[in-house]
């Protein structure tokens, strides 16, 4: 697998959902939000800046260089591209400023939005590699978002996603598009 596949997938998904790529470390807005999240004890600024990619205002703030396979595996980069596109889709469910407010101030909504997006990550990882992500370990990620209370629900939701990997009943438009792109890509090698 080459970085070319990652870049083409990003071009397709971010193109479709109208997302622009920005380097997170260079953004004053991201630095400010990191400081704010630390202030309200959601997570440390360093964790926010270095460990997570953030999608906001039509931009994907990346904490690594897309296509650089030394920083992150190709499959995890592609799962992340789909994850961030899913957040962008969530924005379209209502006025986009509303999504951001809910995300920042309602723990319940933030948990739901992250669960959906991590559900997308699970589906895309499986479609790319056949690997099934451990739902218990994956659910623990919510702790970094100040969502310890929702870890159990997340685990249950991921188990449900895993049980349904072979059908598309619970797929969002992002899941459908990403899975189709991967299928077409694989067919082109056959
Ligand atoms: Zn997310």
Backbone and ligand atoms as CSV (ligand in chain L), in Angstrom:
chain,resi,resn,atom,element,x,y,z
A,1,UNK,N,N,0.853,-1.199,0.000
A,1,UNK,CA,C,0.000,0.000,0.000
A,1,UNK,C,C,0.887,1.247,0.000
A,2,UNK,N,N,0.516,2.216,-0.766
A,2,UNK,CA,C,1.335,3.431,-0.828
A,2,UNK,C,C,0.567,4.626,-0.275
A,3,UNK,N,N,1.307,5.685,-0.022
A,3,UNK,CA,C,0.662,6.881,0.510
A,3,UNK,C,C,-0.290,7.484,-0.520
A,4,UNK,N,N,-0.091,7.104,-1.785
A,4,UNK,CA,C,-0.950,7.597,-2.855
A,4,UNK,C,C,-2.426,7.236,-2.614
A,5,UNK,N,N,-2.667,6.028,-2.106
A,5,UNK,CA,C,-4.044,5.586,-1.840
A,5,UNK,C,C,-4.672,6.464,-0.752
A,6,UNK,N,N,-3.874,6.754,0.277
A,6,UNK,CA,C,-4.351,7.594,1.378
A,6,UNK,C,C,-4.739,8.977,0.849
A,7,UNK,N,N,-3.854,9.532,0.028
A,7,UNK,CA,C,-4.085,10.892,-0.480
A,7,UNK,C,C,-5.296,10.951,-1.406
A,8,UNK,N,N,-5.450,9.917,-2.224
A,8,UNK,CA,C,-6.607,9.909,-3.137
A,8,UNK,C,C,-7.912,9.727,-2.364
A,9,UNK,N,N,-7.862,8.904,-1.316
A,9,UNK,CA,C,-9.053,8.704,-0.487
A,9,UNK,C,C,-9.436,10.016,0.219
A,10,UNK,N,N,-8.418,10.713,0.718
A,10,UNK,CA,C,-8.656,12.005,1.385
A,10,UNK,C,C,-9.253,13.006,0.396
A,11,UNK,N,N,-8.713,13.014,-0.803
A,11,UNK,CA,C,-9.203,13.942,-1.830
A,11,UNK,C,C,-10.681,13.674,-2.123
A,12,UNK,N,N,-11.016,12.392,-2.209
A,12,UNK,CA,C,-12.399,12.018,-2.498
A,12,UNK,C,C,-13.334,12.372,-1.337
A,13,UNK,N,N,-12.989,11.921,-0.141
A,13,UNK,CA,C,-13.872,12.115,1.012
A,13,UNK,C,C,-13.962,13.591,1.425
A,14,UNK,N,N,-12.802,14.236,1.555
A,14,UNK,CA,C,-12.803,15.647,1.975
A,14,UNK,C,C,-13.386,16.536,0.876
A,15,UNK,N,N,-13.208,16.091,-0.380
A,15,UNK,CA,C,-13.795,16.830,-1.500
A,15,UNK,C,C,-15.309,16.758,-1.416
A,16,UNK,N,N,-15.806,15.573,-1.198
A,16,UNK,CA,C,-17.250,15.355,-1.149
A,16,UNK,C,C,-17.894,16.113,0.024
A,17,UNK,N,N,-17.192,16.153,1.169
A,17,UNK,CA,C,-17.758,16.802,2.351
A,17,UNK,C,C,-17.205,18.204,2.554
A,18,UNK,N,N,-16.524,18.697,1.525
A,18,UNK,CA,C,-16.092,20.085,1.513
A,18,UNK,C,C,-15.219,20.430,2.727
A,19,UNK,N,N,-14.194,19.644,2.943
A,19,UNK,CA,C,-13.278,19.865,4.063
A,19,UNK,C,C,-11.887,20.218,3.553
A,20,UNK,N,N,-11.294,21.202,4.206
A,20,UNK,CA,C,-9.954,21.652,3.822
A,20,UNK,C,C,-8.952,21.187,4.886
A,21,UNK,N,N,-7.761,20.771,4.466
A,21,UNK,CA,C,-6.757,20.272,5.419
A,21,UNK,C,C,-5.881,21.419,5.935
A,22,UNK,N,N,-5.721,21.478,7.246
A,22,UNK,CA,C,-4.865,22.493,7.878
A,22,UNK,C,C,-3.970,21.783,8.897
A,23,UNK,N,N,-2.745,22.285,9.051
A,23,UNK,CA,C,-1.847,21.724,10.068
A,23,UNK,C,C,-2.267,22.231,11.439
A,24,UNK,N,N,-2.543,21.316,12.359
A,24,UNK,CA,C,-3.099,21.703,13.656
A,24,UNK,C,C,-2.157,22.602,14.472
A,25,UNK,N,N,-0.882,22.242,14.484
A,25,UNK,CA,C,0.070,22.978,15.334
A,25,UNK,C,C,0.173,24.456,14.945
A,26,UNK,N,N,-0.113,24.778,13.683
A,26,UNK,CA,C,0.013,26.159,13.207
A,26,UNK,C,C,-1.211,27.023,13.474
A,27,UNK,N,N,-2.280,26.394,13.970
A,27,UNK,CA,C,-3.532,27.133,14.072
A,27,UNK,C,C,-3.709,27.794,15.445
A,28,UNK,N,N,-3.900,29.110,15.448
A,28,UNK,CA,C,-4.112,29.808,16.720
A,28,UNK,C,C,-5.428,29.371,17.354
A,29,UNK,N,N,-6.430,29.073,16.484
A,29,UNK,CA,C,-7.737,28.640,16.978
A,29,UNK,C,C,-7.611,27.316,17.743
A,30,UNK,N,N,-6.844,26.379,17.169
A,30,UNK,CA,C,-6.671,25.080,17.826
A,30,UNK,C,C,-5.890,25.224,19.133
A,31,UNK,N,N,-4.871,26.080,19.124
A,31,UNK,CA,C,-4.110,26.328,20.345
A,31,UNK,C,C,-5.012,26.923,21.431
A,32,UNK,N,N,-5.897,27.810,20.990
A,32,UNK,CA,C,-6.826,28.433,21.928
A,32,UNK,C,C,-7.807,27.400,22.494
A,33,UNK,N,N,-8.366,26.571,21.620
A,33,UNK,CA,C,-9.329,25.556,22.073
A,33,UNK,C,C,-8.648,24.559,23.017
A,34,UNK,N,N,-7.409,24.206,22.678
A,34,UNK,CA,C,-6.646,23.291,23.541
A,34,UNK,C,C,-6.498,23.861,24.943
A,35,UNK,N,N,-6.191,25.141,24.985
A,35,UNK,CA,C,-6.068,25.826,26.273
A,35,UNK,C,C,-7.400,25.814,27.016
A,36,UNK,N,N,-8.487,26.081,26.273
A,36,UNK,CA,C,-9.832,26.115,26.855
A,36,UNK,C,C,-10.238,24.734,27.396
A,37,UNK,N,N,-9.963,23.689,26.603
A,37,UNK,CA,C,-10.327,22.335,27.031
A,37,UNK,C,C,-9.591,21.945,28.311
A,38,UNK,N,N,-8.352,22.433,28.402
A,38,UNK,CA,C,-7.582,22.152,29.618
A,38,UNK,C,C,-8.187,22.901,30.804
A,39,UNK,N,N,-8.609,24.132,30.530
A,39,UNK,CA,C,-9.209,24.968,31.564
A,39,UNK,C,C,-10.487,24.328,32.127
A,40,UNK,N,N,-11.333,23.797,31.237
A,40,UNK,CA,C,-12.582,23.181,31.717
A,40,UNK,C,C,-12.387,21.681,32.003
A,41,UNK,N,N,-11.150,21.261,32.029
A,41,UNK,CA,C,-10.760,19.898,32.436
A,41,UNK,C,C,-11.319,18.800,31.557
A,42,UNK,N,N,-11.468,19.069,30.270
A,42,UNK,CA,C,-11.881,18.000,29.354
A,42,UNK,C,C,-10.645,17.160,29.008
A,43,UNK,N,N,-9.572,17.819,28.565
A,43,UNK,CA,C,-8.310,17.118,28.328
A,43,UNK,C,C,-7.156,18.112,28.333
A,44,UNK,N,N,-5.933,17.582,28.485
A,44,UNK,CA,C,-4.760,18.437,28.481
A,44,UNK,C,C,-4.548,19.029,27.093
A,45,UNK,N,N,-4.038,20.264,27.048
A,45,UNK,CA,C,-3.797,20.926,25.773
A,45,UNK,C,C,-2.860,20.077,24.894
A,46,UNK,N,N,-1.812,19.545,25.505
A,46,UNK,CA,C,-0.834,18.735,24.783
A,46,UNK,C,C,-1.504,17.507,24.137
A,47,UNK,N,N,-2.412,16.869,24.894
A,47,UNK,CA,C,-3.135,15.706,24.359
A,47,UNK,C,C,-3.970,16.128,23.163
A,48,UNK,N,N,-4.687,17.240,23.326
A,48,UNK,CA,C,-5.550,17.731,22.250
A,48,UNK,C,C,-4.735,18.057,20.997
A,49,UNK,N,N,-3.593,18.701,21.172
A,49,UNK,CA,C,-2.797,19.148,20.031
A,49,UNK,C,C,-2.066,17.997,19.342
A,50,UNK,N,N,-1.533,17.073,20.152
A,50,UNK,CA,C,-0.648,16.065,19.573
A,50,UNK,C,C,-1.326,14.742,19.256
A,51,UNK,N,N,-2.377,14.406,20.005
A,51,UNK,CA,C,-2.946,13.082,19.809
A,51,UNK,C,C,-4.172,13.072,18.903
A,52,UNK,N,N,-4.815,14.228,18.751
A,52,UNK,CA,C,-6.070,14.222,18.016
A,52,UNK,C,C,-6.107,15.159,16.818
A,53,UNK,N,N,-6.815,14.664,15.801
A,53,UNK,CA,C,-7.179,15.500,14.672
A,53,UNK,C,C,-8.539,16.095,15.004
A,54,UNK,N,N,-8.776,17.353,14.618
A,54,UNK,CA,C,-10.038,18.012,14.927
A,54,UNK,C,C,-10.679,18.534,13.647
A,55,UNK,N,N,-11.982,18.389,13.549
A,55,UNK,CA,C,-12.699,18.916,12.396
A,55,UNK,C,C,-13.644,20.015,12.851
A,56,UNK,N,N,-13.510,21.183,12.242
A,56,UNK,CA,C,-14.297,22.336,12.663
A,56,UNK,C,C,-14.303,23.411,11.575
A,57,UNK,N,N,-15.402,24.107,11.432
A,57,UNK,CA,C,-15.516,25.207,10.454
A,57,UNK,C,C,-15.055,24.798,9.056
A,58,UNK,N,N,-15.416,23.597,8.631
A,58,UNK,CA,C,-15.062,23.162,7.276
A,58,UNK,C,C,-13.590,22.849,7.094
A,59,UNK,N,N,-12.865,22.705,8.208
A,59,UNK,CA,C,-11.439,22.396,8.116
A,59,UNK,C,C,-11.107,21.167,8.960
A,60,UNK,N,N,-10.162,20.371,8.445
A,60,UNK,CA,C,-9.640,19.246,9.210
A,60,UNK,C,C,-8.270,19.662,9.713
A,61,UNK,N,N,-8.130,19.810,11.030
A,61,UNK,CA,C,-6.853,20.201,11.629
A,61,UNK,C,C,-6.071,18.932,11.959
A,62,UNK,N,N,-5.082,18.630,11.109
A,62,UNK,CA,C,-4.365,17.362,11.235
A,62,UNK,C,C,-3.164,17.475,12.167
A,63,UNK,N,N,-2.998,16.443,12.996
A,63,UNK,CA,C,-1.858,16.405,13.909
A,63,UNK,C,C,-0.714,15.563,13.344
A,64,UNK,N,N,-0.796,15.204,12.055
A,64,UNK,CA,C,0.281,14.475,11.389
A,64,UNK,C,C,0.196,14.813,9.901
A,65,UNK,N,N,1.218,14.385,9.169
A,65,UNK,CA,C,1.244,14.690,7.736
A,65,UNK,C,C,0.542,13.569,6.974
A,66,UNK,N,N,-0.509,13.907,6.278
A,66,UNK,CA,C,-1.295,12.922,5.553
A,66,UNK,C,C,-0.431,12.241,4.492
A,67,UNK,N,N,-0.481,10.915,4.465
A,67,UNK,CA,C,0.294,10.163,3.478
A,67,UNK,C,C,1.667,9.760,3.991
A,68,UNK,N,N,2.091,10.320,5.121
A,68,UNK,CA,C,3.383,9.938,5.708
A,68,UNK,C,C,3.192,8.648,6.521
A,69,UNK,N,N,3.647,7.534,5.953
A,69,UNK,CA,C,3.354,6.236,6.555
A,69,UNK,C,C,4.287,5.910,7.722
A,70,UNK,N,N,5.272,6.751,7.949
A,70,UNK,CA,C,6.134,6.538,9.115
A,70,UNK,C,C,5.448,7.067,10.370
A,71,UNK,N,N,4.570,8.042,10.204
A,71,UNK,CA,C,3.879,8.627,11.358
A,71,UNK,C,C,2.664,7.806,11.787
A,72,UNK,N,N,2.038,7.179,10.805
A,72,UNK,CA,C,0.768,6.496,11.060
A,72,UNK,C,C,0.519,5.503,9.945
A,73,UNK,N,N,-0.052,4.344,10.248
A,73,UNK,CA,C,-0.278,3.345,9.201
A,73,UNK,C,C,-1.311,3.848,8.188
A,74,UNK,N,N,-1.234,3.328,6.966
A,74,UNK,CA,C,-2.170,3.774,5.917
A,74,UNK,C,C,-3.610,3.496,6.320
A,75,UNK,N,N,-3.848,2.325,6.965
A,75,UNK,CA,C,-5.225,1.968,7.327
A,75,UNK,C,C,-5.759,2.920,8.401
A,76,UNK,N,N,-4.904,3.285,9.365
A,76,UNK,CA,C,-5.393,4.183,10.410
A,76,UNK,C,C,-5.606,5.590,9.854
A,77,UNK,N,N,-4.794,5.977,8.866
A,77,UNK,CA,C,-5.006,7.289,8.230
A,77,UNK,C,C,-6.340,7.309,7.479
A,78,UNK,N,N,-6.641,6.206,6.797
A,78,UNK,CA,C,-7.891,6.174,6.031
A,78,UNK,C,C,-9.109,6.093,6.947
A,79,UNK,N,N,-8.975,5.352,8.055
A,79,UNK,CA,C,-10.071,5.297,9.032
A,79,UNK,C,C,-10.315,6.692,9.602
A,80,UNK,N,N,-9.220,7.414,9.823
A,80,UNK,CA,C,-9.347,8.767,10.363
A,80,UNK,C,C,-10.010,9.725,9.359
A,81,UNK,N,N,-9.656,9.587,8.102
A,81,UNK,CA,C,-10.276,10.422,7.058
A,81,UNK,C,C,-11.798,10.218,7.077
A,82,UNK,N,N,-12.220,8.954,7.206
A,82,UNK,CA,C,-13.658,8.660,7.250
A,82,UNK,C,C,-14.280,9.178,8.554
A,83,UNK,N,N,-13.547,9.023,9.659
A,83,UNK,CA,C,-14.019,9.500,10.969
A,83,UNK,C,C,-14.298,11.009,10.930
A,84,UNK,N,N,-13.358,11.767,10.387
A,84,UNK,CA,C,-13.525,13.229,10.336
A,84,UNK,C,C,-14.636,13.624,9.354
A,85,UNK,N,N,-14.757,12.880,8.264
A,85,UNK,CA,C,-15.846,13.149,7.317
A,85,UNK,C,C,-17.196,12.896,7.992
A,86,UNK,N,N,-17.238,11.884,8.842
A,86,UNK,CA,C,-18.479,11.587,9.575
A,86,UNK,C,C,-18.858,12.764,10.499
A,87,UNK,N,N,-17.849,13.383,11.138
A,87,UNK,CA,C,-18.158,14.567,11.953
A,87,UNK,C,C,-18.735,15.684,11.093
A,88,UNK,N,N,-18.192,15.791,9.898
A,88,UNK,CA,C,-18.684,16.830,8.989
A,88,UNK,C,C,-20.136,16.545,8.590
A,89,UNK,N,N,-20.449,15.275,8.379
A,89,UNK,CA,C,-21.827,14.901,8.066
A,89,UNK,C,C,-22.750,15.242,9.241
A,90,UNK,N,N,-22.262,14.981,10.455
A,90,UNK,CA,C,-23.067,15.279,11.652
A,90,UNK,C,C,-23.423,16.766,11.711
A,91,UNK,N,N,-22.492,17.583,11.271
A,91,UNK,CA,C,-22.713,19.041,11.207
A,91,UNK,C,C,-23.897,19.396,10.323
A,92,UNK,N,N,-24.140,18.576,9.311
A,92,UNK,CA,C,-25.194,18.900,8.349
A,92,UNK,C,C,-26.582,18.503,8.875
A,93,UNK,N,N,-26.651,17.862,10.046
A,93,UNK,CA,C,-27.944,17.429,10.576
A,93,UNK,C,C,-28.767,18.610,11.097
A,94,UNK,N,N,-28.086,19.718,11.378
A,94,UNK,CA,C,-28.771,20.932,11.821
A,94,UNK,C,C,-27.900,22.109,11.411
A,95,UNK,N,N,-28.151,23.310,11.947
A,95,UNK,CA,C,-27.229,24.425,11.661
A,95,UNK,C,C,-25.840,24.048,12.189
A,96,UNK,N,N,-24.761,24.338,11.446
A,96,UNK,CA,C,-23.452,23.800,11.828
A,96,UNK,C,C,-22.942,24.393,13.144
A,97,UNK,N,N,-23.340,25.637,13.464
A,97,UNK,CA,C,-22.911,26.205,14.750
A,97,UNK,C,C,-23.534,25.442,15.911
A,98,UNK,N,N,-24.718,24.875,15.670
A,98,UNK,CA,C,-25.413,24.125,16.712
A,98,UNK,C,C,-24.626,22.872,17.081
A,99,UNK,N,N,-24.094,22.188,16.046
A,99,UNK,CA,C,-23.308,20.977,16.276
A,99,UNK,C,C,-22.119,21.291,17.182
A,100,UNK,N,N,-21.461,22.408,16.888
A,100,UNK,CA,C,-20.278,22.759,17.684
A,100,UNK,C,C,-20.637,23.065,19.135
A,101,UNK,N,N,-21.755,23.756,19.308
A,101,UNK,CA,C,-22.187,24.054,20.679
A,101,UNK,C,C,-22.514,22.776,21.435
A,102,UNK,N,N,-23.272,21.909,20.775
A,102,UNK,CA,C,-23.631,20.636,21.397
A,102,UNK,C,C,-22.382,19.845,21.739
A,103,UNK,N,N,-21.454,19.834,20.764
A,103,UNK,CA,C,-20.242,19.044,20.941
A,103,UNK,C,C,-19.447,19.539,22.150
A,104,UNK,N,N,-19.357,20.852,22.284
A,104,UNK,CA,C,-18.553,21.408,23.367
A,104,UNK,C,C,-19.241,21.334,24.722
A,105,UNK,N,N,-20.552,21.554,24.734
A,105,UNK,CA,C,-21.209,21.738,26.024
A,105,UNK,C,C,-22.125,20.611,26.481
A,106,UNK,N,N,-22.520,19.711,25.580
A,106,UNK,CA,C,-23.345,18.585,26.014
A,106,UNK,C,C,-22.522,17.302,25.964
A,107,UNK,N,N,-22.270,16.735,27.127
A,107,UNK,CA,C,-21.481,15.498,27.182
A,107,UNK,C,C,-22.198,14.367,26.468
A,108,UNK,N,N,-23.504,14.341,26.618
A,108,UNK,CA,C,-24.290,13.279,26.004
A,108,UNK,C,C,-24.153,13.316,24.478
A,109,UNK,N,N,-24.258,14.538,23.908
A,109,UNK,CA,C,-24.150,14.686,22.455
A,109,UNK,C,C,-22.725,14.401,21.980
A,110,UNK,N,N,-21.753,14.909,22.749
A,110,UNK,CA,C,-20.357,14.668,22.359
A,110,UNK,C,C,-20.090,13.162,22.324
A,111,UNK,N,N,-20.618,12.453,23.330
A,111,UNK,CA,C,-20.440,11.000,23.380
A,111,UNK,C,C,-21.080,10.345,22.159
A,112,UNK,N,N,-22.286,10.776,21.841
A,112,UNK,CA,C,-22.994,10.202,20.699
A,112,UNK,C,C,-22.231,10.446,19.396
A,113,UNK,N,N,-21.779,11.694,19.194
A,113,UNK,CA,C,-21.078,12.033,17.954
A,113,UNK,C,C,-19.757,11.282,17.829
A,114,UNK,N,N,-19.041,11.137,18.932
A,114,UNK,CA,C,-17.793,10.376,18.870
A,114,UNK,C,C,-18.058,8.883,18.666
A,115,UNK,N,N,-19.102,8.372,19.299
A,115,UNK,CA,C,-19.437,6.961,19.103
A,115,UNK,C,C,-19.764,6.671,17.651
A,116,UNK,N,N,-20.549,7.512,17.038
A,116,UNK,CA,C,-20.867,7.321,15.610
A,116,UNK,C,C,-19.587,7.347,14.776
A,117,UNK,N,N,-18.743,8.353,15.065
A,117,UNK,CA,C,-17.537,8.516,14.245
A,117,UNK,C,C,-16.539,7.365,14.476
A,118,UNK,N,N,-16.436,6.889,15.721
A,118,UNK,CA,C,-15.568,5.726,15.965
A,118,UNK,C,C,-16.183,4.460,15.372
A,119,UNK,N,N,-17.511,4.426,15.309
A,119,UNK,CA,C,-18.182,3.326,14.615
A,119,UNK,C,C,-17.739,3.296,13.163
A,120,UNK,N,N,-17.665,4.480,12.545
A,120,UNK,CA,C,-17.169,4.591,11.168
A,120,UNK,C,C,-15.725,4.091,11.088
A,121,UNK,N,N,-14.888,4.488,12.041
A,121,UNK,CA,C,-13.488,4.025,12.048
A,121,UNK,C,C,-13.423,2.491,12.086
A,122,UNK,N,N,-14.274,1.875,12.909
A,122,UNK,CA,C,-14.293,0.408,13.024
A,122,UNK,C,C,-14.665,-0.213,11.677
A,123,UNK,N,N,-15.712,0.323,11.045
A,123,UNK,CA,C,-16.177,-0.226,9.764
A,123,UNK,C,C,-15.111,-0.106,8.683
A,124,UNK,N,N,-14.483,1.067,8.614
A,124,UNK,CA,C,-13.507,1.307,7.538
A,124,UNK,C,C,-12.245,0.468,7.756
A,125,UNK,N,N,-11.790,0.361,9.004
A,125,UNK,CA,C,-10.631,-0.483,9.311
A,125,UNK,C,C,-10.917,-1.922,8.885
A,126,UNK,N,N,-12.114,-2.396,9.203
A,126,UNK,CA,C,-12.487,-3.768,8.836
A,126,UNK,C,C,-12.518,-3.939,7.316
A,127,UNK,N,N,-13.094,-2.975,6.628
A,127,UNK,CA,C,-13.187,-3.080,5.172
A,127,UNK,C,C,-11.826,-3.020,4.488
A,128,UNK,N,N,-10.888,-2.314,5.101
A,128,UNK,CA,C,-9.555,-2.198,4.501
A,128,UNK,C,C,-8.678,-3.405,4.803
A,129,UNK,N,N,-8.758,-3.888,6.045
A,129,UNK,CA,C,-7.762,-4.878,6.497
A,129,UNK,C,C,-8.360,-6.182,7.002
A,130,UNK,N,N,-9.665,-6.216,7.263
A,130,UNK,CA,C,-10.278,-7.403,7.851
A,130,UNK,C,C,-10.086,-7.464,9.358
A,131,UNK,N,N,-9.395,-6.455,9.890
A,131,UNK,CA,C,-9.116,-6.438,11.327
A,131,UNK,C,C,-10.304,-5.862,12.096
A,132,UNK,N,N,-10.711,-6.568,13.164
A,132,UNK,CA,C,-11.813,-6.075,13.991
A,132,UNK,C,C,-11.232,-5.425,15.252
A,133,UNK,N,N,-11.462,-4.141,15.373
A,133,UNK,CA,C,-10.945,-3.374,16.514
A,133,UNK,C,C,-11.620,-3.841,17.805
A,134,UNK,N,N,-10.850,-3.941,18.870
A,134,UNK,CA,C,-11.376,-4.392,20.162
A,134,UNK,C,C,-12.296,-3.316,20.760
A,135,UNK,N,N,-13.559,-3.675,20.952
A,135,UNK,CA,C,-14.540,-2.665,21.367
A,135,UNK,C,C,-14.252,-2.133,22.771
A,136,UNK,N,N,-13.722,-2.989,23.631
A,136,UNK,CA,C,-13.415,-2.540,24.997
A,136,UNK,C,C,-12.334,-1.452,24.988
A,137,UNK,N,N,-11.209,-1.756,24.321
A,137,UNK,CA,C,-10.110,-0.782,24.259
A,137,UNK,C,C,-10.524,0.509,23.556
A,138,UNK,N,N,-11.307,0.350,22.497
A,138,UNK,CA,C,-11.721,1.514,21.718
A,138,UNK,C,C,-12.633,2.423,22.536
A,139,UNK,N,N,-13.483,1.801,23.349
A,139,UNK,CA,C,-14.418,2.576,24.176
A,139,UNK,C,C,-13.674,3.437,25.200
A,140,UNK,N,N,-12.506,2.955,25.633
A,140,UNK,CA,C,-11.724,3.707,26.636
A,140,UNK,C,C,-11.290,5.079,26.104
A,141,UNK,N,N,-11.218,5.205,24.780
A,141,UNK,CA,C,-10.803,6.482,24.180
A,141,UNK,C,C,-11.680,7.634,24.662
A,142,UNK,N,N,-12.934,7.335,24.955
A,142,UNK,CA,C,-13.851,8.399,25.365
A,142,UNK,C,C,-13.390,9.096,26.644
A,143,UNK,N,N,-12.564,8.407,27.421
A,143,UNK,CA,C,-12.031,9.031,28.639
A,143,UNK,C,C,-11.266,10.308,28.323
A,144,UNK,N,N,-10.565,10.301,27.183
A,144,UNK,CA,C,-9.806,11.493,26.769
A,144,UNK,C,C,-10.719,12.676,26.422
A,145,UNK,N,N,-11.984,12.399,26.186
A,145,UNK,CA,C,-12.924,13.463,25.821
A,145,UNK,C,C,-13.748,13.912,27.037
A,146,UNK,N,N,-13.317,13.496,28.215
A,146,UNK,CA,C,-14.064,13.821,29.428
A,146,UNK,C,C,-15.377,13.067,29.509
A,147,UNK,N,N,-15.405,11.849,28.947
A,147,UNK,CA,C,-16.672,11.120,28.832
A,147,UNK,C,C,-16.627,9.744,29.494
A,148,UNK,N,N,-15.986,9.668,30.639
A,148,UNK,CA,C,-15.830,8.382,31.337
A,148,UNK,C,C,-17.180,7.695,31.547
A,149,UNK,N,N,-18.191,8.497,31.833
A,149,UNK,CA,C,-19.537,7.986,32.095
A,149,UNK,C,C,-20.112,7.201,30.909
A,150,UNK,N,N,-19.603,7.485,29.700
A,150,UNK,CA,C,-20.198,6.893,28.505
A,150,UNK,C,C,-19.391,5.728,27.936
A,151,UNK,N,N,-18.319,5.347,28.629
A,151,UNK,CA,C,-17.454,4.286,28.114
A,151,UNK,C,C,-18.222,2.974,27.935
A,152,UNK,N,N,-19.057,2.620,28.906
A,152,UNK,CA,C,-19.844,1.377,28.833
A,152,UNK,C,C,-20.802,1.389,27.648
A,153,UNK,N,N,-21.502,2.530,27.461
A,153,UNK,CA,C,-22.445,2.622,26.330
A,153,UNK,C,C,-21.694,2.514,25.016
A,154,UNK,N,N,-20.512,3.139,24.967
A,154,UNK,CA,C,-19.713,3.093,23.736
A,154,UNK,C,C,-19.326,1.653,23.426
A,155,UNK,N,N,-18.917,0.929,24.455
A,155,UNK,CA,C,-18.506,-0.457,24.241
A,155,UNK,C,C,-19.664,-1.271,23.655
A,156,UNK,N,N,-20.852,-1.054,24.211
A,156,UNK,CA,C,-22.045,-1.766,23.717
A,156,UNK,C,C,-22.328,-1.386,22.267
A,157,UNK,N,N,-22.220,-0.084,21.981
A,157,UNK,CA,C,-22.494,0.377,20.620
A,157,UNK,C,C,-21.494,-0.228,19.626
A,158,UNK,N,N,-20.204,-0.247,20.009
A,158,UNK,CA,C,-19.186,-0.808,19.103
A,158,UNK,C,C,-19.414,-2.300,18.882
A,159,UNK,N,N,-19.858,-3.002,19.923
A,159,UNK,CA,C,-20.153,-4.429,19.765
A,159,UNK,C,C,-21.278,-4.616,18.740
A,160,UNK,N,N,-22.227,-3.707,18.793
A,160,UNK,CA,C,-23.348,-3.734,17.851
A,160,UNK,C,C,-22.849,-3.461,16.431
A,161,UNK,N,N,-21.966,-2.484,16.292
A,161,UNK,CA,C,-21.378,-2.165,14.978
A,161,UNK,C,C,-20.633,-3.389,14.446
A,162,UNK,N,N,-19.861,-4.031,15.318
A,162,UNK,CA,C,-19.062,-5.194,14.913
A,162,UNK,C,C,-19.964,-6.362,14.487
A,163,UNK,N,N,-21.060,-6.544,15.226
A,163,UNK,CA,C,-21.989,-7.620,14.881
A,163,UNK,C,C,-22.661,-7.374,13.533
A,164,UNK,N,N,-22.649,-6.120,13.093
A,164,UNK,CA,C,-23.322,-5.762,11.835
A,164,UNK,C,C,-22.350,-5.355,10.724
A,165,UNK,N,N,-21.094,-5.798,10.836
A,165,UNK,CA,C,-20.093,-5.393,9.837
A,165,UNK,C,C,-20.432,-5.901,8.435
A,166,UNK,N,N,-21.207,-6.979,8.369
A,166,UNK,CA,C,-21.488,-7.541,7.046
A,166,UNK,C,C,-22.789,-7.069,6.433
A,167,UNK,N,N,-23.446,-6.113,7.074
A,167,UNK,CA,C,-24.585,-5.506,6.401
A,167,UNK,C,C,-24.476,-3.987,6.556
A,168,UNK,N,N,-25.304,-3.274,5.812
A,168,UNK,CA,C,-25.141,-1.813,5.821
A,168,UNK,C,C,-26.325,-1.113,6.487
A,169,UNK,N,N,-27.056,-1.856,7.301
A,169,UNK,CA,C,-28.266,-1.320,7.942
A,169,UNK,C,C,-27.987,-0.034,8.715
A,170,UNK,N,N,-26.828,0.007,9.401
A,170,UNK,CA,C,-26.553,1.153,10.268
A,170,UNK,C,C,-25.534,2.115,9.674
A,171,UNK,N,N,-25.342,2.031,8.345
A,171,UNK,CA,C,-24.332,2.873,7.717
A,171,UNK,C,C,-24.844,4.289,7.455
A,172,UNK,N,N,-23.987,5.267,7.749
A,172,UNK,CA,C,-24.305,6.645,7.368
A,172,UNK,C,C,-23.860,6.830,5.917
A,173,UNK,N,N,-24.172,7.982,5.339
A,173,UNK,CA,C,-23.756,8.252,3.966
A,173,UNK,C,C,-22.230,8.198,3.840
A,174,UNK,N,N,-21.543,8.607,4.889
A,174,UNK,CA,C,-20.069,8.560,4.888
A,174,UNK,C,C,-19.584,7.109,4.813
A,175,UNK,N,N,-20.193,6.243,5.626
A,175,UNK,CA,C,-19.818,4.822,5.602
A,175,UNK,C,C,-20.050,4.231,4.212
A,176,UNK,N,N,-21.217,4.549,3.656
A,176,UNK,CA,C,-21.581,4.005,2.340
A,176,UNK,C,C,-20.572,4.450,1.275
A,177,UNK,N,N,-20.276,5.752,1.244
A,177,UNK,CA,C,-19.325,6.292,0.259
A,177,UNK,C,C,-17.938,5.683,0.427
A,178,UNK,N,N,-17.482,5.631,1.675
A,178,UNK,CA,C,-16.118,5.147,1.944
A,178,UNK,C,C,-16.003,3.674,1.562
A,179,UNK,N,N,-16.994,2.896,1.928
A,179,UNK,CA,C,-16.954,1.463,1.617
A,179,UNK,C,C,-16.971,1.235,0.115
A,180,UNK,N,N,-17.767,2.021,-0.596
A,180,UNK,CA,C,-17.833,1.889,-2.048
A,180,UNK,C,C,-16.495,2.258,-2.682
A,181,UNK,N,N,-15.870,3.316,-2.189
A,181,UNK,CA,C,-14.576,3.763,-2.726
A,181,UNK,C,C,-13.540,2.652,-2.542
A,182,UNK,N,N,-13.530,2.049,-1.366
A,182,UNK,CA,C,-12.562,0.983,-1.051
A,182,UNK,C,C,-12.801,-0.230,-1.957
A,183,UNK,N,N,-14.061,-0.562,-2.153
A,183,UNK,CA,C,-14.419,-1.694,-3.013
A,183,UNK,C,C,-13.911,-1.455,-4.436
A,184,UNK,N,N,-14.194,-0.259,-4.961
A,184,UNK,CA,C,-13.756,0.086,-6.326
A,184,UNK,C,C,-12.242,0.035,-6.432
A,185,UNK,N,N,-11.580,0.555,-5.394
A,185,UNK,CA,C,-10.114,0.593,-5.370
A,185,UNK,C,C,-9.550,-0.839,-5.410
A,186,UNK,N,N,-10.132,-1.705,-4.607
A,186,UNK,CA,C,-9.657,-3.094,-4.554
A,186,UNK,C,C,-9.894,-3.806,-5.872
A,187,UNK,N,N,-11.042,-3.500,-6.492
A,187,UNK,CA,C,-11.354,-4.114,-7.800
A,187,UNK,C,C,-10.349,-3.704,-8.853
A,188,UNK,N,N,-9.824,-2.471,-8.712
A,188,UNK,CA,C,-8.878,-1.984,-9.717
A,188,UNK,C,C,-7.549,-2.741,-9.631
A,189,UNK,N,N,-7.300,-3.423,-8.502
A,189,UNK,CA,C,-6.067,-4.238,-8.396
A,189,UNK,C,C,-6.269,-5.639,-8.937
A,190,UNK,N,N,-7.543,-6.054,-8.987
A,190,UNK,CA,C,-7.835,-7.454,-9.326
A,190,UNK,C,C,-7.579,-7.746,-10.818
L,1,ZN,ZN,ZN,-14.007,12.325,16.579
